Amino acid sequence: MPSLDVFRAITSNAAEMLGWQDRVGSVEPGKFADLVAVAGDPIADITELERVRFVMKDGQVVRNDLASP
């Protein structure tokens, strides 16, 4: 499965299947803010997801290896 299809399956498609598309599945105002960020392009290299550098849970930053000291 192409990487972009994997991302859709685990985000917007999963939210729609659960009936939660009003709360999760995309980055929009009013939705839960659970995010991860990586330094590279996970579409080009899915293994970038093994090297998460930033995590936001419920709108609060819980990890930030991208910030300068």
C-alpha distances in whole Angstrom, upper triangle without the diagonal:
4,6,8,6,7,10,11,10,12,15,16,15,16,19,20,19,22,24,24,23,26,26,23,19,20,23,26,30,31,27,27,27,24,22,21,21,21,22,20,17,14,12,13,13,11,14,16,16,18,21,21,25,26,25,27,28,30,30,32,31,31,29,30,30,29,33,36,38
4,6,5,6,9,10,11,13,15,16,15,17,19,20,20,23,25,24,23,26,26,22,19,19,21,24,28,29,26,26,25,23,21,20,19,18,20,17,14,11,8,9,10,9,13,14,15,17,19,20,23,24,24,26,27,29,29,31,29,29,28,28,28,27,31,33,36
4,5,5,6,9,10,11,12,14,14,15,18,19,20,22,24,23,21,24,24,20,16,17,18,22,26,27,24,23,22,20,17,16,16,15,16,14,10,7,5,7,8,6,10,11,11,14,16,16,19,20,20,22,23,25,26,27,26,26,24,24,24,23,27,30,33
4,5,5,6,9,10,11,12,12,14,16,17,18,20,22,21,19,22,21,18,14,14,16,19,23,24,21,22,21,19,17,16,15,15,17,14,11,9,6,9,11,9,13,13,13,16,18,18,20,20,20,21,23,24,24,26,25,26,25,25,25,24,27,30,33
4,5,5,6,9,10,10,10,12,14,15,15,18,19,19,17,21,21,17,14,14,17,20,24,25,22,22,21,20,18,18,18,18,20,18,15,12,9,12,13,11,15,16,15,18,20,20,22,22,22,23,24,25,26,28,27,27,27,27,27,27,30,33,36
4,5,5,6,9,10,10,11,13,15,15,17,19,18,17,21,20,16,13,14,17,20,24,24,21,20,20,18,16,15,16,16,19,17,14,10,9,12,12,9,12,14,12,15,17,17,20,20,19,21,21,23,24,26,25,25,24,25,25,25,28,31,34
4,5,5,6,8,9,10,12,14,14,16,18,17,15,18,17,13,10,11,13,16,20,21,18,17,16,14,13,12,13,14,17,15,12,9,8,12,12,10,13,13,11,14,16,15,18,17,17,18,18,20,20,22,22,22,21,22,23,22,25,28,31
4,6,5,5,6,8,10,11,12,14,15,14,12,16,16,12,9,10,13,15,19,20,17,17,17,15,14,15,16,17,20,18,15,13,11,15,16,13,16,16,15,18,20,19,21,20,19,19,20,21,21,24,24,24,24,25,26,25,28,31,34
4,6,7,5,6,9,10,10,12,14,14,13,16,16,13,10,12,15,18,21,21,18,18,18,16,16,16,18,19,22,20,18,14,13,17,17,14,17,17,15,18,20,19,22,22,20,20,20,21,23,25,25,25,25,26,27,27,30,33,36
4,7,7,5,8,10,10,11,14,13,12,16,14,11,8,11,14,16,20,20,16,15,15,13,13,13,15,17,20,19,17,14,14,17,17,13,16,16,13,16,18,16,19,18,17,17,17,18,19,21,21,21,21,23,24,24,27,31,33
4,6,5,6,9,10,11,12,11,9,12,11,8,4,7,10,13,16,16,13,12,13,11,11,12,15,17,20,19,17,14,14,18,18,15,17,17,14,17,19,17,19,18,16,15,15,16,17,19,20,20,21,22,24,23,26,29,32
4,6,5,6,9,10,10,9,7,10,10,8,4,6,10,12,15,15,12,13,14,13,13,15,17,19,22,22,19,17,16,20,20,18,21,20,18,21,22,20,22,21,19,18,18,18,19,21,22,23,24,25,27,26,28,32,34
4,5,5,6,9,10,10,9,12,13,10,7,10,14,15,19,18,15,16,17,16,17,18,20,22,25,24,21,18,17,20,21,18,21,21,19,22,24,22,25,23,22,21,20,20,22,25,25,26,26,28,29,29,31,35,38
4,5,5,6,9,8,8,12,12,9,7,11,14,16,19,18,15,15,16,15,16,17,20,22,25,24,22,19,18,22,22,19,21,21,18,21,23,21,24,22,20,20,18,19,20,23,24,24,25,27,28,28,31,35,37
4,5,5,6,5,5,8,8,6,5,9,12,13,16,15,11,12,14,13,15,17,20,22,26,25,23,20,20,24,24,21,23,23,20,23,24,22,24,22,20,18,17,16,18,21,22,23,24,26,28,28,30,34,36
4,5,5,6,5,9,10,9,8,11,14,15,17,16,14,15,17,17,18,20,23,25,28,28,25,23,22,25,26,23,26,26,23,26,28,25,28,26,23,22,21,20,21,25,26,27,28,29,32,31,33,37,40
4,5,8,8,12,13,11,10,14,17,18,21,19,16,17,19,18,20,22,25,27,30,29,27,24,23,26,27,23,26,26,23,26,28,26,29,27,25,24,22,21,24,26,28,28,29,31,33,33,35,39,41
4,5,8,10,11,10,10,14,17,18,20,18,15,15,18,17,19,21,24,27,30,30,28,25,24,28,28,25,27,27,24,26,28,26,28,26,23,22,20,19,22,24,26,26,28,30,32,32,35,38,40
4,6,8,9,10,10,13,16,16,18,16,14,14,18,18,20,23,25,28,32,31,29,26,26,30,30,27,29,29,26,29,30,28,30,28,25,23,21,19,21,25,27,27,29,31,34,34,35,39,41
4,5,5,6,8,11,13,13,15,13,10,11,14,14,17,20,23,25,29,29,27,25,24,28,28,25,28,27,24,26,28,25,27,24,21,19,17,16,18,21,23,24,26,28,30,30,32,36,38
4,5,5,6,8,11,11,13,11,9,11,13,14,16,19,21,24,27,27,25,23,22,26,27,24,27,26,23,26,27,25,26,24,21,19,18,16,18,21,23,24,26,27,30,29,31,35,37
4,6,8,9,11,10,10,8,7,10,13,14,16,20,22,26,29,29,27,25,25,29,29,27,29,28,25,28,29,26,27,24,22,19,17,15,16,20,22,24,26,27,30,30,31,34,37
4,7,9,10,9,10,7,5,6,9,11,14,17,20,23,27,27,26,24,24,28,28,25,27,26,23,26,26,23,24,21,18,16,14,12,13,17,19,20,23,24,27,27,28,32,34
4,6,8,9,11,9,6,6,8,9,11,14,17,20,23,24,22,20,21,24,24,22,24,22,19,22,23,20,21,19,16,14,12,11,13,16,18,19,20,22,25,24,26,30,32
4,7,9,12,12,8,9,10,10,11,13,16,18,21,21,19,17,17,21,21,19,21,20,17,20,21,19,20,18,16,15,14,14,15,18,19,20,21,22,24,24,26,29,32
4,6,10,10,8,9,9,10,10,12,14,17,20,20,18,16,16,20,21,19,21,20,17,21,21,18,20,17,15,14,14,14,14,17,18,20,20,21,23,22,24,27,30
4,7,9,7,8,7,9,8,11,13,16,19,19,18,17,17,21,22,20,22,20,18,21,21,18,18,15,14,12,13,12,11,15,15,18,18,19,21,20,21,25,27
4,6,6,9,9,11,12,15,16,20,22,23,21,21,21,24,25,24,26,24,22,25,25,21,21,18,17,14,15,13,12,16,17,20,21,21,24,22,23,27,29
4,6,9,9,12,13,17,18,22,24,25,24,24,24,28,28,27,29,26,24,27,27,23,23,20,18,15,15,13,11,15,17,20,22,22,25,23,24,27,29
4,7,9,12,14,18,20,24,26,28,26,26,26,30,30,28,30,28,25,28,28,24,24,21,18,15,14,11,11,14,17,20,22,23,26,25,25,29,31
4,6,9,11,15,18,21,24,25,24,23,23,27,27,25,27,25,22,25,25,22,22,19,16,13,12,9,10,13,16,18,20,21,24,24,24,28,30
4,6,9,13,16,19,23,24,23,22,23,26,26,24,25,23,20,23,23,19,20,16,13,10,8,6,7,11,13,15,17,19,22,22,23,26,28
4,6,10,13,16,19,21,21,19,21,24,24,22,23,21,18,20,20,16,16,13,10,7,6,5,5,8,10,12,14,15,18,18,19,22,24
4,7,11,14,17,19,19,17,19,22,21,19,20,18,15,17,17,13,14,11,7,5,4,6,7,8,9,10,12,14,16,17,18,22,24
4,7,10,14,15,15,14,16,19,18,16,17,14,12,14,14,10,11,8,6,5,7,9,9,10,9,10,11,11,14,14,16,19,22
4,7,10,12,13,11,14,17,15,13,14,11,9,11,10,7,7,5,5,6,9,12,11,12,10,10,9,10,11,11,14,18,20
4,7,9,10,10,13,15,14,13,13,9,8,11,9,6,6,5,7,9,12,15,14,14,11,12,10,9,10,9,12,15,18
4,6,7,8,11,12,11,10,10,6,7,9,6,5,5,7,9,12,15,19,18,17,14,14,12,10,10,9,13,15,18
4,7,9,12,12,11,12,11,8,9,11,8,8,7,9,12,15,19,22,20,20,17,17,14,12,10,8,12,14,17
4,6,9,8,8,9,9,6,9,11,9,10,10,12,15,18,21,24,23,22,20,20,17,15,14,12,16,17,20
4,5,5,6,8,9,7,9,12,11,12,13,14,16,19,21,24,23,23,21,22,19,18,17,15,18,21,24
4,5,5,5,7,5,6,10,10,10,13,14,15,18,20,23,22,23,21,21,19,18,17,16,20,22,25
4,6,6,9,9,10,13,14,14,16,17,18,20,22,25,24,25,23,24,22,21,21,20,23,26,29
4,6,9,9,11,14,14,15,17,19,21,23,25,28,27,28,26,26,24,23,21,20,24,26,29
4,5,6,8,10,11,13,15,17,19,22,24,27,27,27,25,24,22,21,20,19,23,25,28
4,5,6,8,10,12,14,16,17,20,22,24,25,25,23,22,20,20,19,19,23,25,28
4,5,5,8,10,13,15,17,20,22,25,25,25,23,21,19,19,18,18,22,24,26
4,5,5,7,10,12,14,17,19,23,22,22,20,19,16,16,14,14,18,20,23
4,5,6,9,11,12,15,16,20,20,20,18,17,15,15,14,15,18,21,23
4,6,9,12,13,16,18,21,22,21,19,17,15,15,14,15,19,21,23
4,6,9,11,15,17,21,21,20,17,15,12,12,11,12,15,18,19
4,6,8,11,14,17,17,16,13,12,9,9,9,10,13,16,18
4,7,11,14,17,16,15,11,11,7,6,5,6,10,12,14
4,7,10,14,12,11,8,8,5,5,6,7,9,13,14
4,7,10,10,8,6,6,5,7,9,10,12,16,17
4,7,6,5,4,6,7,9,12,13,13,17,19
4,5,5,6,7,9,12,15,16,17,21,22
4,6,8,10,13,15,18,19,19,23,24
4,7,9,12,13,17,17,17,20,22
4,6,9,11,15,15,15,18,19
4,6,7,11,12,11,15,16
4,7,10,12,12,16,16
4,6,9,10,13,13
4,5,6,9,10
4,6,8,9
4,6,9
4,6
4
